[in-house]
Amino acid sequence: MLPIRDRNPSGHTPFVTWALIALNFVVFLSYWPAGTEESVSAVFHAWGMVPAQISAGERLITPLTSIFIHGGWFHIGLNMLFLRIFGDNLEFEMGALPFLGFYLACGLIAAMMQYVAAIDSPVPVAGASGAVAGVMGGYLLMFPRARVELMLYLVVTMRVVAVPAWFLLSLWFTLQVWGGLSTPPSSTSVAFWAHIGGFLAGVGMAARLWRMRGGTMFWRRFHGLPPHPLAQLSMPVVRRRGAVLPPPVARGLFRRDE
C-alpha cells in the first residue's frame, strides 16, 4: 500500500516544496551513490544527530542538518514522495516562507523528541521523516476529507484506490505510536518518536491557521477539502475584535460561490 498522489491540486506551483525536494536529493547525491561504507558512516556521524553527542554539548547544529541526510534510495524516495503529496496544499495555505519555517520547526521538534527517547544513544538519527510528518499532521488538520490515492499490490495485480486523508494519516500515526511504545529506540532503525513528535508539532502549529480560517466553519464550508484556488477569494478569516475588514470583493463570472 503506497500513497501516490492526492486529488486536490492547489493550482499554484509549490516552489518551497519543490526546492526542499531538490535540496534533499542534491545533498543525498553528494555522498551516497559513489560513497564507501566508511565515507557514508562518516557523513552520518558528522551531520546526523547523535543523541550522546548532544548530551555532551557537542554538534548542537546536527538536529537541523540531520533533516537533510538520508540512508538510502528507499528512505529519501518515500520521504520526498510524501512531501510532494501533502506539501503543495499546505504551502499554498500558509505561504512560501511560513511553510518553510513550519517544515524546519517540525523537523527540529521531531529530532528533539527522538533525542529525549534515546538520550544516550550513539546511533546517528537522520532523515526528513520528522519534518514530513509535521506536514502530514498539518494536512490532516486542515483537509481531513481530502482524497489520497493509494496503490495496492494484490500479489498478481495492482489497483489504485482513493481514501480520505483522515483515515490514511490517522492509521499512519497509530502505527508510529504502536511502534514507539513496543520497540526500544535503541533496537530499531526507525525513529518512531521523531515521527510522533513531528506529526504532533505539525497539528499544533497548523492550529492557528486553522482557527484563522474559521476552524470547524472552514471544514463545513469546504467539506474538509482543500479550497479551490478561486474559492480563496471568499474564504472566511477570523480577526481580532476592532480590526478593520477589507472592502468586499466584487462578484464576477469567474467567482465560485459556495
For each residue, the residues with C-beta under 8 A, 3 or more apart:
1: 150 151 152 153
2: 150 151 153
3: 81 82 85 148 149 150 151 168
4: 81 85 149 150 151 160
5: 85 148 149
6: 85 86 89 146 147 148 149 165
7: 146 147 148 149 162
8: 89 143 146 147 225 226
9: 88
10: 14 88 89 91 92 226 229
11: 92 228 229
12: 88 92 229
13: 18
14: 10 17 18 87 88 91 92
15: 18 19 91 96
16: 19 20 87 91 96 97 99 100 103
17: 14 20 21 83 84 87 88 91 99
18: 13 14 15 21 22
19: 15 16 22 23
20: 16 17 23 24 83 87 100 103 128
21: 17 18 24 25 80 83 84
22: 18 19 25 26
23: 19 20 26 27 68
24: 20 21 27 28 68 70 76 79 80 128
25: 21 22 28 29 76 80
26: 22 23 29 30
27: 23 24 30 31 68 69
28: 24 25 31 32 69 70 76
29: 25 26 32 33
30: 26 27
31: 27 28 35 39 40 43
32: 28 29 35 40 70 72 73
33: 29
34:
35: 31 32 39 40 43
36: 39 40
37: 40 41
38: 41 42
39: 31 35 36 42 43
40: 31 32 35 36 37 43 44
41: 37 38 44 45
42: 38 39 45 46
43: 31 35 39 40 46 47 48 69
44: 40 41 47 48 69 71 124 126
45: 41 42 48 50 124
46: 42 43 59
47: 43 44 62 65 66 68 69 126
48: 43 44 45 62 65 66 69 124 125 126
49: 53 54 59 62 63 65 66 111 114 115 124 125 126
50: 45 53 54 59 62 121 122 123 124 125
51: 54 55 114 115 118 119 120 121 122 123 125
52: 55 56 119 120 121 122
53: 49 50 56 58 59 62
54: 49 50 51 57 58 59 60 62 63 115
55: 51 52 119 120
56: 52 53
57: 54 60
58: 53 54
59: 46 49 50 53 54 62
60: 54 57 63
61: 64 65
62: 47 48 49 50 53 54 59 65 66
63: 49 54 60 66 67 107 108 111 112 115
64: 61 67 104 107 108 111
65: 47 48 49 61 62 68 69
66: 47 48 49 62 63 69 111 124 125 126 127
67: 63 64 104 107 108 111 127 128 130 131
68: 23 24 27 47 65 128
69: 27 28 43 44 47 48 65 66 126 127
70: 24 28 32 75 76 79 126 127 128
71: 44 75 126 127 189
72: 32 75 76
73: 32 76 77
74: 77 78
75: 70 71 72 78 79 127
76: 24 25 28 70 72 73 79 80 128
77: 73 74 80 81
78: 74 75 81 82
79: 24 70 75 76 82 83 127 128 129 132
80: 21 24 25 76 77 83 84 128
81: 3 4 77 78 84 85
82: 3 78 79 85 86 132 135 136
83: 17 20 21 79 80 86 87 128 132 135
84: 17 21 80 81 87 88
85: 3 4 5 6 81 82 148
86: 6 82 83 89 90 132 135 136 139
87: 14 16 17 20 83 84 90 91 99 103 135
88: 9 10 12 14 17 84 91 92
89: 6 8 10 86 92 93 139 142 143 146 226
90: 86 87 93 94 99 102 135 138 139 142 206
91: 10 14 15 16 17 87 88 94 95 96 99
92: 10 11 12 14 88 89 226 229
93: 89 90 142 209 213 226
94: 90 91 98 99 102 209
95: 91 98 99
96: 15 16 91 99 100
97: 16 100 101
98: 94 95 101 102
99: 16 17 87 90 91 94 95 96 102 103
100: 16 20 96 97 103 104
101: 97 98 104 105
102: 90 94 98 99 105 106 134 135 138 202 205 206
103: 16 20 87 99 100 106 107 131 134 135
104: 64 67 100 101 107 108 131
105: 101 102 108 109 134 201 205
106: 102 103 109 110 130 131 133 134 135 137 198 201 202 205
107: 63 64 67 103 104 110 111 128 130 131 134 198
108: 63 64 67 104 105 111 112
109: 105 106 112 113 130 134 197 198 201
110: 106 107 113 114 129 130 131 133 134 191 194 195 197 198 201
111: 49 63 64 66 67 107 108 114 115 125 130 194
112: 63 108 109 115 116 197
113: 109 110 116 117 130 193 194 196 197 198
114: 49 51 110 111 117 118 125 130 185 191 193 194 197
115: 49 51 54 63 111 112 118 119 125
116: 112 113 119 193
117: 113 114 180 185 193
118: 51 114 115 121 123 185 186 193
119: 51 52 55 115 116
120: 51 52 55
121: 50 51 52 118 125 185 186
122: 50 51 52
123: 50 51 118 186
124: 44 45 48 49 50 66
125: 48 49 50 51 66 111 114 115 121 191 194
126: 44 47 48 49 66 69 70 71
127: 66 67 69 70 71 75 79 130 191 194
128: 20 24 67 68 70 76 79 80 83 107 131 132
129: 79 110 132 133 191 194 195 198
130: 67 106 107 109 110 111 113 114 127 133 134 191 194 195 197 198
131: 67 103 104 106 107 110 128 134 135 198
132: 79 82 83 86 128 129 135 136 198
133: 106 110 129 130 136 137 176 194 195 196 197 198 199 202
134: 102 103 105 106 107 109 110 130 131 137 138 198 199 201 202 205
135: 82 83 86 87 90 102 103 106 131 132 138 139 202
136: 82 86 132 133 139 140 169 172 199 202
137: 106 133 134 140 141 169 173 198 199 200 201 202 203 206
138: 90 102 134 135 141 142 202 203 205 206
139: 86 89 90 135 136 142 143 146 165 169 202
140: 136 137 143 144 165 166 169 170 203
141: 137 138 144 202 203 206 207 210
142: 89 90 93 138 139 206 209 210 213 218 226
143: 8 89 139 140 146 165 224 225 226
144: 140 141 164 165 166 219 224
145: 164 165 166 219 223 224 225
146: 6 7 8 89 139 143 164 165 224 225 226
147: 6 7 8 162 163 164 165
148: 3 5 6 7 85 162 163 164 165 168
149: 3 4 5 6 7 160 161 162
150: 1 2 3 4 160 161 162 163 168
151: 1 2 3 4 158 159 160
152: 1 158 159 160 161
153: 1 2 158
154: 157 158 159
155:
156:
157: 154
158: 151 152 153 154
159: 151 152 154
160: 4 149 150 151 152
161: 149 150 152
162: 7 147 148 149 150
163: 147 148 150 167 168
164: 144 145 146 147 148 167 168 224
165: 6 139 140 143 144 145 146 147 148 168 169
166: 140 144 145 169 170 224
167: 163 164 170 171
168: 3 148 150 163 164 165 171 172
169: 136 137 139 140 165 166 172 173
170: 140 166 167 173 174
171: 167 168 174 175
172: 136 168 169 175 176
173: 137 169 170 176 177 196 199
174: 170 171 177 178
175: 171 172 178 179
176: 133 172 173 179 180 192 195 196 199
177: 173 174 180 181 192 196
178: 174 175 181 182
179: 175 176 182 183 188 190 192
180: 117 176 177 183 185 192 193 195 196
181: 177 178
182: 178 179
183: 179 180 187 188 190 192
184: 187 188
185: 114 117 118 121 180 188 191 192 193
186: 118 121 123
187: 183 184
188: 179 183 184 185 192
189: 71
190: 179 183 195
191: 110 114 125 127 129 130 185 194 195
192: 176 177 179 180 183 185 188 195 196
193: 113 114 116 117 118 180 185 196 197
194: 110 111 113 114 125 127 129 130 133 191 197 198
195: 110 129 130 133 176 180 190 191 192 198 199
196: 113 133 173 176 177 180 192 193 199 200
197: 109 110 112 113 114 130 133 193 194 200 201
198: 106 107 109 110 113 129 130 131 132 133 134 137 194 195 201 202
199: 133 134 136 137 173 176 195 196 202 203
200: 137 196 197 203 204
201: 105 106 109 110 134 137 197 198 204 205
202: 102 106 133 134 135 136 137 138 139 141 198 199 205 206
203: 137 138 140 141 199 200 206 207
204: 200 201 207
205: 102 105 106 134 138 201 202 208
206: 90 102 137 138 141 142 202 203 209 210
207: 141 203 204 210 211
208: 205 211 212
209: 93 94 142 206 212 213
210: 141 142 206 207 213 215 218
211: 207 208 214 215 238
212: 208 209 237 238
213: 93 142 209 210 218 235 236 237 238
214: 211 217 218 221 235 236 237 238
215: 210 211 218 219 238
216: 219 220
217: 214 220 221 236
218: 142 210 213 214 215 221 222 235 236
219: 144 145 215 216 222 223 224
220: 216 217 223
221: 214 217 218 235 236 258
222: 218 219 225 226 227 231 258
223: 145 219 220
224: 143 144 145 146 164 166 219
225: 8 143 145 146 222
226: 8 10 89 92 93 142 143 146 222
227: 222 231 232 235
228: 11 231 232 256
229: 10 11 12 92 232
230: 233 254 255 256
231: 222 227 228 234 235 256 258
232: 227 228 229 235
233: 230 249 255
234: 231 249 255 256 257 258
235: 213 214 218 221 227 231 232
236: 213 214 217 218 221
237: 212 213 214
238: 211 212 213 214 215
239: 243 245
240: 243
241:
242:
243: 239 240
244:
245: 239
246:
247:
248:
249: 233 234 255
250:
251: 255 257
252: 255
253:
254: 230
255: 230 233 234 249 251 252
256: 228 230 231 234
257: 234 251
258: 221 222 231 234
